[in-house]
């Protein structure tokens, strides 16, 4: 009898080679597929189930399990009740995807307003414009910065909405996770929505937050400590709800960009590393054997060792187009200390602009690079975008099914 998907992922996370590399599509909001592209893939494969767009900010699909099984996927997402921009997904209604993408199911609470010039806006209950999608766009850009004018701790206390998890969400998550765990063999990855750096520049605005790291360090420390304390309480409650079912909890903080880091390694180590470590320590105190993933884009090579030291044992995605992110060097230096999740095919270059043959060649090369010794979960680098053909998508995943085996990558 072969391995179950859950067993396959767990072995890889424990740095054991498996019958084939475990595969992911959509287990986080950074390894997913655009709902418009998913619509095309679904039709191509003859699946007539309604498309669910669970993250309207990024226009991401919650893929049908039959589609995932066809692709060989081993791990699925447990999304938060409110994945993004304040919109809960517990009640779905018929809707339409952007750019004539076709019919789908959307949150009942998704009621964007035309704010002029073809731009659509999402507002909270207090009338704040949270995000807007430009004419002919697919995605909403967040634009509300409640702390932009904050100058004192009192300003933070007055205007900051701390991360929480309600009793209702705990029950909703528990029931959803229990159903997946008992009725499938998928591994479950919990998208927990914890973030300090990204949340900081969303709350303050990028320029204000980055400036205040240097000119108002005590004020930023006060903010980050409040966020850290709140995340610890939130994660303790989260694991009370789903700790029996999830194998991975997944967090996000993009410290990098194409040419390197967005802030100096020293600033990262002063403000963010110790607070990440506190959160991760609390998570493992609650559930000792949990695996903790950090999604972190960009050229972050100078701090990969620090990320591991702060308690993360999974890093997504290894964005190889960015400065100093050489896959072979990263695997050699860090591959025994963390699981590399993603990195199989670039959505920025090859998947978007390459041929089928180039896609297959890149995926085979990355399997050869990352798979030996375990510690690798196969996925594309970030979300598959709209306009990517079903043939290209199938090339990515069929390559893993055919070549993600020891007989190939040990040659």
FENPE-V921770 format. One record per residue. N is the residue number from 1. RES is the residue in one small letter. PHI is phi in whole degrees, -180 to 180 (* if undefined). PSI is psi as a letter, one per 20 degrees, with the letter a starting at -180 (999 if undefined). BURIAL is # if it has 16 or more other C-alpha atoms within 10 Angstrom, else .. Layout:
n=N res=RES phi=PHI psi=PSI burial=BURIAL
n=N res=RES phi=PHI psi=PSI burial=BURIAL
This chain:
n=1 res=x phi=* psi=p burial=.
n=2 res=x phi=-78 psi=r burial=.
n=3 res=x phi=-71 psi=q burial=.
n=4 res=x phi=-79 psi=r burial=.
n=5 res=x phi=-59 psi=g burial=#
n=6 res=x phi=-62 psi=g burial=#
n=7 res=x phi=-65 psi=g burial=#
n=8 res=x phi=-63 psi=g burial=#
n=9 res=x phi=-65 psi=g burial=#
n=10 res=x phi=-63 psi=h burial=#
n=11 res=x phi=-62 psi=g burial=#
n=12 res=x phi=-62 psi=g burial=#
n=13 res=x phi=-66 psi=h burial=#
n=14 res=x phi=-92 psi=j burial=#
n=15 res=x phi=62 psi=l burial=#
n=16 res=x phi=-116 psi=q burial=#
n=17 res=x phi=-74 psi=q burial=#
n=18 res=x phi=-119 psi=a burial=#
n=19 res=x phi=-60 psi=h burial=.
n=20 res=x phi=-154 psi=r burial=#
n=21 res=x phi=-63 psi=p burial=#
n=22 res=x phi=-67 psi=q burial=#
n=23 res=x phi=-122 psi=q burial=#
n=24 res=x phi=-130 psi=p burial=#
n=25 res=x phi=-143 psi=o burial=#
n=26 res=x phi=94 psi=j burial=#
n=27 res=x phi=-77 psi=i burial=#
n=28 res=x phi=-146 psi=r burial=#
n=29 res=x phi=-82 psi=j burial=#
n=30 res=x phi=-125 psi=j burial=#
n=31 res=x phi=-129 psi=k burial=#
n=32 res=x phi=-98 psi=a burial=#
n=33 res=x phi=-138 psi=p burial=#
n=34 res=x phi=-56 psi=p burial=#
n=35 res=x phi=-62 psi=h burial=#
n=36 res=x phi=-67 psi=g burial=#
n=37 res=x phi=-66 psi=h burial=#
n=38 res=x phi=-63 psi=h burial=#
n=39 res=x phi=-58 psi=g burial=#
n=40 res=x phi=-66 psi=g burial=#
n=41 res=x phi=-63 psi=g burial=#
n=42 res=x phi=-60 psi=g burial=#
n=43 res=x phi=-63 psi=g burial=.
n=44 res=x phi=-60 psi=h burial=.
n=45 res=x phi=-90 psi=j burial=.
n=46 res=x phi=76 psi=k burial=.
n=47 res=x phi=-95 psi=p burial=.
n=48 res=x phi=-106 psi=j burial=.
n=49 res=x phi=-74 psi=q burial=.
n=50 res=x phi=-64 psi=p burial=.
n=51 res=x phi=-72 psi=p burial=#
n=52 res=x phi=-105 psi=o burial=#
n=53 res=x phi=-98 psi=n burial=#
n=54 res=x phi=-91 psi=h burial=#
n=55 res=x phi=-123 psi=n burial=#
n=56 res=x phi=-73 psi=h burial=#
n=57 res=x phi=-61 psi=g burial=#
n=58 res=x phi=-101 psi=j burial=#
n=59 res=x phi=56 psi=l burial=#
n=60 res=x phi=-101 psi=q burial=#
n=61 res=x phi=-90 psi=q burial=#
n=62 res=x phi=-95 psi=o burial=#
n=63 res=x phi=-71 psi=q burial=#
n=64 res=x phi=-64 psi=q burial=.
n=65 res=x phi=-63 psi=h burial=.
n=66 res=x phi=-66 psi=h burial=.
n=67 res=x phi=-64 psi=g burial=#
n=68 res=x phi=-62 psi=g burial=#
n=69 res=x phi=-65 psi=h burial=.
n=70 res=x phi=-60 psi=h burial=.
n=71 res=x phi=-85 psi=i burial=#
n=72 res=x phi=83 psi=j burial=#
n=73 res=x phi=-70 psi=q burial=#
n=74 res=x phi=-112 psi=i burial=#
n=75 res=x phi=-140 psi=p burial=#
n=76 res=x phi=-126 psi=r burial=#
n=77 res=x phi=-85 psi=q burial=#
n=78 res=x phi=-109 psi=n burial=#
n=79 res=x phi=-76 psi=q burial=#
n=80 res=x phi=-70 psi=q burial=#
n=81 res=x phi=-58 psi=h burial=#
n=82 res=x phi=-119 psi=n burial=#
n=83 res=x phi=-64 psi=h burial=#
n=84 res=x phi=-165 psi=q burial=#
n=85 res=x phi=38 psi=l burial=#
n=86 res=x phi=74 psi=j burial=#
n=87 res=x phi=-111 psi=o burial=#
n=88 res=x phi=-73 psi=q burial=#
n=89 res=x phi=-120 psi=k burial=#
n=90 res=x phi=-77 psi=h burial=.
n=91 res=x phi=-126 psi=p burial=.
n=92 res=x phi=-112 psi=q burial=#
n=93 res=x phi=-136 psi=r burial=.
n=94 res=x phi=-62 psi=q burial=.
n=95 res=x phi=-155 psi=a burial=#
n=96 res=x phi=-130 psi=q burial=.
n=97 res=x phi=-76 psi=q burial=#
n=98 res=x phi=-68 psi=r burial=#
n=99 res=x phi=56 psi=l burial=.
n=100 res=x phi=57 psi=k burial=.
n=101 res=x phi=-78 psi=i burial=#
n=102 res=x phi=106 psi=r burial=.
n=103 res=x phi=-77 psi=q burial=#
n=104 res=x phi=-161 psi=a burial=#
n=105 res=x phi=-106 psi=p burial=#
n=106 res=x phi=-130 psi=r burial=#
n=107 res=x phi=-60 psi=p burial=#
n=108 res=x phi=-60 psi=h burial=.
n=109 res=x phi=-82 psi=i burial=.
n=110 res=x phi=-82 psi=o burial=#
n=111 res=x phi=-133 psi=m burial=.
n=112 res=x phi=-67 psi=q burial=.
n=113 res=x phi=-118 psi=q burial=.
n=114 res=x phi=-73 psi=o burial=.
n=115 res=x phi=-107 psi=j burial=.
n=116 res=x phi=109 psi=q burial=.
n=117 res=x phi=67 psi=k burial=.
n=118 res=x phi=83 psi=j burial=.
n=119 res=x phi=-88 psi=p burial=#
n=120 res=x phi=-107 psi=p burial=#
n=121 res=x phi=-121 psi=q burial=#
n=122 res=x phi=-112 psi=p burial=#
n=123 res=x phi=-116 psi=q burial=#
n=124 res=x phi=-88 psi=a burial=.
n=125 res=x phi=-66 psi=i burial=.
n=126 res=x phi=-93 psi=j burial=.
n=127 res=x phi=90 psi=j burial=.
n=128 res=x phi=-77 psi=p burial=.
n=129 res=x phi=-77 psi=o burial=#
n=130 res=x phi=-85 psi=h burial=#
n=131 res=x phi=-159 psi=q burial=#
n=132 res=x phi=-140 psi=q burial=#
n=133 res=x phi=-115 psi=p burial=#
n=134 res=x phi=-71 psi=r burial=#
n=135 res=x phi=-54 psi=p burial=.
n=136 res=x phi=67 psi=j burial=.
n=137 res=x phi=-94 psi=r burial=.
n=138 res=x phi=-107 psi=h burial=#
n=139 res=x phi=-122 psi=q burial=#
n=140 res=x phi=-94 psi=p burial=#
n=141 res=x phi=-100 psi=p burial=#
n=142 res=x phi=-69 psi=q burial=#
n=143 res=x phi=-142 psi=j burial=.
n=144 res=x phi=-98 psi=p burial=#
n=145 res=x phi=-122 psi=n burial=#
n=146 res=x phi=-65 psi=i burial=#
n=147 res=x phi=-107 psi=j burial=#
n=148 res=x phi=-57 psi=h burial=#
n=149 res=x phi=-103 psi=j burial=.
n=150 res=x phi=-67 psi=p burial=#
n=151 res=x phi=-127 psi=i burial=.
n=152 res=x phi=-138 psi=r burial=.
n=153 res=x phi=-56 psi=h burial=.
n=154 res=x phi=-63 psi=h burial=.
n=155 res=x phi=-62 psi=g burial=.
n=156 res=x phi=-64 psi=g burial=#
n=157 res=x phi=-58 psi=h burial=.
n=158 res=x phi=-75 psi=h burial=.
n=159 res=x phi=-110 psi=i burial=.
n=160 res=x phi=-86 psi=p burial=#
n=161 res=x phi=-98 psi=o burial=.
n=162 res=x phi=-75 psi=q burial=.
n=163 res=x phi=-68 psi=p burial=#
n=164 res=x phi=-142 psi=r burial=.
n=165 res=x phi=-141 psi=p burial=#
n=166 res=x phi=-83 psi=r burial=.
n=167 res=x phi=-60 psi=h burial=.
n=168 res=x phi=-63 psi=g burial=.
n=169 res=x phi=-66 psi=h burial=#
n=170 res=x phi=-57 psi=g burial=#
n=171 res=x phi=-67 psi=g burial=.
n=172 res=x phi=-61 psi=g burial=#
n=173 res=x phi=-65 psi=g burial=#
n=174 res=x phi=-58 psi=g burial=#
n=175 res=x phi=-65 psi=g burial=.
n=176 res=x phi=-67 psi=g burial=.
n=177 res=x phi=-65 psi=g burial=#
n=178 res=x phi=-61 psi=g burial=#
n=179 res=x phi=-64 psi=g burial=.
n=180 res=x phi=-64 psi=g burial=#
n=181 res=x phi=-64 psi=g burial=#
n=182 res=x phi=-86 psi=h burial=.
n=183 res=x phi=-114 psi=j burial=.
n=184 res=x phi=-140 psi=r burial=.
n=185 res=x phi=-107 psi=j burial=.
n=186 res=x phi=-64 psi=q burial=#
n=187 res=x phi=-72 psi=q burial=#
n=188 res=x phi=-114 psi=p burial=#
n=189 res=x phi=-111 psi=p burial=#
n=190 res=x phi=-88 psi=o burial=#
n=191 res=x phi=-84 psi=n burial=#
n=192 res=x phi=-88 psi=i burial=#
n=193 res=x phi=70 psi=k burial=#
n=194 res=x phi=-82 psi=p burial=#
n=195 res=x phi=-166 psi=p burial=#
n=196 res=x phi=-111 psi=g burial=#
n=197 res=x phi=-68 psi=g burial=#
n=198 res=x phi=-62 psi=g burial=#
n=199 res=x phi=-62 psi=h burial=#
n=200 res=x phi=-61 psi=g burial=#
n=201 res=x phi=-78 psi=i burial=#
n=202 res=x phi=-79 psi=g burial=#
n=203 res=x phi=-71 psi=h burial=#
n=204 res=x phi=-100 psi=h burial=#
n=205 res=x phi=91 psi=q burial=#
n=206 res=x phi=-56 psi=g burial=#
n=207 res=x phi=-64 psi=g burial=.
n=208 res=x phi=-63 psi=g burial=#
n=209 res=x phi=-65 psi=g burial=#
n=210 res=x phi=-64 psi=h burial=#
n=211 res=x phi=-64 psi=g burial=.
n=212 res=x phi=-69 psi=h burial=#
n=213 res=x phi=-57 psi=h burial=#
n=214 res=x phi=-105 psi=h burial=.
n=215 res=x phi=-98 psi=i burial=.
n=216 res=x phi=-134 psi=l burial=.
n=217 res=x phi=-62 psi=h burial=.
n=218 res=x phi=-69 psi=h burial=.
n=219 res=x phi=-66 psi=g burial=#
n=220 res=x phi=-66 psi=h burial=#
n=221 res=x phi=-61 psi=g burial=#
n=222 res=x phi=-60 psi=g burial=.
n=223 res=x phi=-60 psi=g burial=#
n=224 res=x phi=-66 psi=h burial=#
n=225 res=x phi=-67 psi=g burial=.
n=226 res=x phi=-63 psi=g burial=#
n=227 res=x phi=-65 psi=g burial=#
n=228 res=x phi=-61 psi=g burial=#
n=229 res=x phi=-60 psi=g burial=.
n=230 res=x phi=-67 psi=g burial=#
n=231 res=x phi=-64 psi=h burial=#
n=232 res=x phi=-62 psi=g burial=#
n=233 res=x phi=-63 psi=g burial=#
n=234 res=x phi=-61 psi=g burial=#
n=235 res=x phi=-71 psi=h burial=#
n=236 res=x phi=-63 psi=g burial=#
n=237 res=x phi=-69 psi=h burial=#
n=238 res=x phi=-57 psi=g burial=#
n=239 res=x phi=-73 psi=h burial=#
n=240 res=x phi=-61 psi=h burial=.
n=241 res=x phi=-79 psi=g burial=#
n=242 res=x phi=-131 psi=j burial=#
n=243 res=x phi=-59 psi=h burial=#
n=244 res=x phi=-75 psi=i burial=.
n=245 res=x phi=-120 psi=h burial=#
n=246 res=x phi=-89 psi=q burial=#
n=247 res=x phi=-96 psi=h burial=#
n=248 res=x phi=-129 psi=q burial=#
n=249 res=x phi=-115 psi=p burial=#
n=250 res=x phi=-119 psi=p burial=#
n=251 res=x phi=-121 psi=r burial=#
n=252 res=x phi=-134 psi=p burial=#
n=253 res=x phi=-162 psi=o burial=#
n=254 res=x phi=-83 psi=o burial=#
n=255 res=x phi=-95 psi=i burial=#
n=256 res=x phi=-125 psi=r burial=#
n=257 res=x phi=-141 psi=a burial=#
n=258 res=x phi=-61 psi=h burial=#
n=259 res=x phi=-97 psi=i burial=.
n=260 res=x phi=151 psi=b burial=#
n=261 res=x phi=-91 psi=q burial=#
n=262 res=x phi=-81 psi=i burial=#
n=263 res=x phi=-146 psi=r burial=.
n=264 res=x phi=-71 psi=q burial=.
n=265 res=x phi=-55 psi=h burial=#
n=266 res=x phi=-65 psi=g burial=.
n=267 res=x phi=-67 psi=g burial=.
n=268 res=x phi=-57 psi=g burial=#
n=269 res=x phi=-69 psi=h burial=.
n=270 res=x phi=-76 psi=g burial=.
n=271 res=x phi=-98 psi=h burial=#
n=272 res=x phi=-110 psi=g burial=#
n=273 res=x phi=-56 psi=g burial=#
n=274 res=x phi=-65 psi=h burial=.
n=275 res=x phi=-78 psi=h burial=#
n=276 res=x phi=-58 psi=g burial=#
n=277 res=x phi=-61 psi=h burial=#
n=278 res=x phi=-63 psi=g burial=#
n=279 res=x phi=-63 psi=g burial=#
n=280 res=x phi=-68 psi=h burial=#
n=281 res=x phi=-62 psi=g burial=#
n=282 res=x phi=-66 psi=h burial=#
n=283 res=x phi=-61 psi=g burial=#
n=284 res=x phi=-74 psi=h burial=.
n=285 res=x phi=-66 psi=h burial=.
n=286 res=x phi=-78 psi=h burial=#
n=287 res=x phi=-143 psi=o burial=.
n=288 res=x phi=-60 psi=h burial=.
n=289 res=x phi=-96 psi=j burial=.
n=290 res=x phi=-71 psi=q burial=#
n=291 res=x phi=-103 psi=p burial=#
n=292 res=x phi=-118 psi=p burial=#
n=293 res=x phi=-108 psi=q burial=#
n=294 res=x phi=-116 psi=p burial=#
n=295 res=x phi=-87 psi=p burial=#
n=296 res=x phi=-148 psi=o burial=#
n=297 res=x phi=-77 psi=r burial=#
n=298 res=x phi=92 psi=a burial=#
n=299 res=x phi=-84 psi=n burial=#
n=300 res=x phi=-108 psi=j burial=#
n=301 res=x phi=-52 psi=h burial=#
n=302 res=x phi=-64 psi=i burial=.
n=303 res=x phi=-120 psi=j burial=#
n=304 res=x phi=-61 psi=g burial=#
n=305 res=x phi=-61 psi=h burial=.
n=306 res=x phi=-67 psi=h burial=#
n=307 res=x phi=-59 psi=g burial=#
n=308 res=x phi=-64 psi=g burial=#
n=309 res=x phi=-63 psi=h burial=.
n=310 res=x phi=-82 psi=j burial=#
n=311 res=x phi=111 psi=j burial=#
n=312 res=x phi=-84 psi=p burial=#
n=313 res=x phi=-115 psi=j burial=#
n=314 res=x phi=-135 psi=p burial=#
n=315 res=x phi=-127 psi=p burial=#
n=316 res=x phi=-126 psi=p burial=#
n=317 res=x phi=-116 psi=i burial=#
n=318 res=x phi=62 psi=n burial=#
n=319 res=x phi=-88 psi=n burial=#
n=320 res=x phi=-69 psi=i burial=#
n=321 res=x phi=-75 psi=i burial=#
n=322 res=x phi=-86 psi=r burial=#
n=323 res=x phi=-57 psi=p burial=#
n=324 res=x phi=65 psi=j burial=#
n=325 res=x phi=-101 psi=l burial=#
n=326 res=x phi=-75 psi=o burial=.
n=327 res=x phi=-57 psi=g burial=#
n=328 res=x phi=-67 psi=g burial=.
n=329 res=x phi=-67 psi=g burial=.
n=330 res=x phi=-66 psi=g burial=#
n=331 res=x phi=-62 psi=g burial=#
n=332 res=x phi=-65 psi=g burial=.
n=333 res=x phi=-82 psi=h burial=.
n=334 res=x phi=-123 psi=i burial=.
n=335 res=x phi=-62 psi=h burial=#
n=336 res=x phi=-89 psi=i burial=.
n=337 res=x phi=-108 psi=i burial=#
n=338 res=x phi=-150 psi=q burial=#
n=339 res=x phi=-90 psi=p burial=#
n=340 res=x phi=-90 psi=o burial=#
n=341 res=x phi=-116 psi=o burial=#
n=342 res=x phi=105 psi=a burial=#
n=343 res=x phi=90 psi=j burial=#
n=344 res=x phi=-76 psi=h burial=#
n=345 res=x phi=-152 psi=p burial=#
n=346 res=x phi=-80 psi=p burial=#
n=347 res=x phi=-77 psi=i burial=#
n=348 res=x phi=-78 psi=h burial=.
n=349 res=x phi=-124 psi=f burial=.
n=350 res=x phi=-64 psi=g burial=#
n=351 res=x phi=-64 psi=h burial=#
n=352 res=x phi=-81 psi=g burial=#
n=353 res=x phi=-112 psi=i burial=.
n=354 res=x phi=-87 psi=r burial=.
n=355 res=x phi=-87 psi=r burial=.
n=356 res=x phi=-57 psi=g burial=#
n=357 res=x phi=-63 psi=h burial=.
n=358 res=x phi=-68 psi=h burial=.
n=359 res=x phi=-63 psi=g burial=#
n=360 res=x phi=-61 psi=g burial=#
n=361 res=x phi=-63 psi=g burial=.
n=362 res=x phi=-66 psi=g burial=#
n=363 res=x phi=-63 psi=g burial=#
n=364 res=x phi=-63 psi=g burial=#
n=365 res=x phi=-64 psi=g burial=.
n=366 res=x phi=-70 psi=h burial=#
n=367 res=x phi=-62 psi=g burial=#
n=368 res=x phi=-60 psi=h burial=#
n=369 res=x phi=-73 psi=g burial=#
n=370 res=x phi=-95 psi=h burial=#
n=371 res=x phi=-73 psi=h burial=#
n=372 res=x phi=-56 psi=p burial=#
n=373 res=x phi=85 psi=j burial=#
n=374 res=x phi=75 psi=a burial=#
n=375 res=x phi=69 psi=k burial=#
n=376 res=x phi=-146 psi=p burial=#
n=377 res=x phi=-117 psi=p burial=#
n=378 res=x phi=-81 psi=p burial=#
n=379 res=x phi=-162 psi=r burial=#
n=380 res=x phi=-67 psi=r burial=#
n=381 res=x phi=-82 psi=o burial=#
n=382 res=x phi=71 psi=a burial=#
n=383 res=x phi=-73 psi=q burial=#
n=384 res=x phi=-71 psi=p burial=#
n=385 res=x phi=-92 psi=r burial=#
n=386 res=x phi=-61 psi=q burial=#
n=387 res=x phi=91 psi=i burial=.
n=388 res=x phi=-79 psi=p burial=#
n=389 res=x phi=-71 psi=q burial=#
n=390 res=x phi=-56 psi=h burial=#
n=391 res=x phi=-63 psi=g burial=.
n=392 res=x phi=-68 psi=g burial=#
n=393 res=x phi=-62 psi=g burial=#
n=394 res=x phi=-64 psi=h burial=#
n=395 res=x phi=-61 psi=g burial=#
n=396 res=x phi=-61 psi=g burial=#
n=397 res=x phi=-84 psi=h burial=#
n=398 res=x phi=-68 psi=h burial=#
n=399 res=x phi=-65 psi=g burial=#
n=400 res=x phi=-65 psi=g burial=#
n=401 res=x phi=-65 psi=h burial=#
n=402 res=x phi=-85 psi=g burial=.
n=403 res=x phi=-111 psi=i burial=#
n=404 res=x phi=-84 psi=k burial=#
n=405 res=x phi=-121 psi=q burial=#
n=406 res=x phi=-56 psi=h burial=#
n=407 res=x phi=-60 psi=h burial=.
n=408 res=x phi=-89 psi=g burial=.
n=409 res=x phi=-79 psi=i burial=#
n=410 res=x phi=-89 psi=i burial=.
n=411 res=x phi=-61 psi=999 burial=.
